[in-house]
Amino acid sequence: MKFHRPDEHIYMDDGVSGPEFVKRPGFLRLMNALKPRPPFHVLVMSEESRPGREAIHVGYAFKQIVDAGVRVFFYLTNQERTLDSATDKMLLALTNFASEFEREKASQRTHDAMMRKAKSLYVTGNTIYGYDNQPVYGSDRNSDGTLKRQHVVRKIIPEQSRIVAQIFEHYAAGCGLAAIAKTLNQALVPPPMGGPLGWCPTAIREILRRDLYRGIVWWNRTQTIQRDGTKKQRKRPQSDWLRLEAPELRIVSDAV
């Protein structure tokens, strides 16, 4: 007789987006456990949206689970999900549709909030070399007593901004990407991401192509979409791009 550890068949994916089905170790481990025969007969979860929030993938996952002979229960509603009839399948489809619809509405609300931040020149992304992301706090407090953050703004880091200006000047003088990287490494200038490898030509190219260094902020040029059960990026139509002037963030001149 084979004995299982108490947690061997607990499947969790914390902090994972609803439509994600590829980068889900817990979910993939659950589905792989169904073959050739599942080592359990009952699967308990809080609600039907827990496997994900993409109707087609969730419906197919439930079909595989039920077809493997596993009964599925939801403890929040004290219900069992069966697929024995057309009505059962319709109820599953409707529930999955509602979950996916709510996910889309939440995404739209997030996009709208991010657009308002972008138009105010607040930070909507990661840290960029040459700048520091500084939080701005209001008078309201969180439940733990700390001040509540309102937004984040960029501030130029003088030391890094001088390196950025040097990179543009070297390139304008005819130096290649590899030569610039070599010069920075010989001068022991810390690279943008840190680490022992130092500067590389691709990092130099990325800096030279970034419009922010001449005081121009672009937003909404790409869009996150769901393909093959995971997130992917695609370019938005140029008419959707948002171009903002930010002279206070300029590091290099138009001439350079």
Summary of the structure (lengths in Angstrom):
residues: 256
radius of gyration: 25.4
end to end distance: 75.0
largest distance: 77.8
contacts: 611
relative contact order: 0.10
helix: 38%
strand: 20%
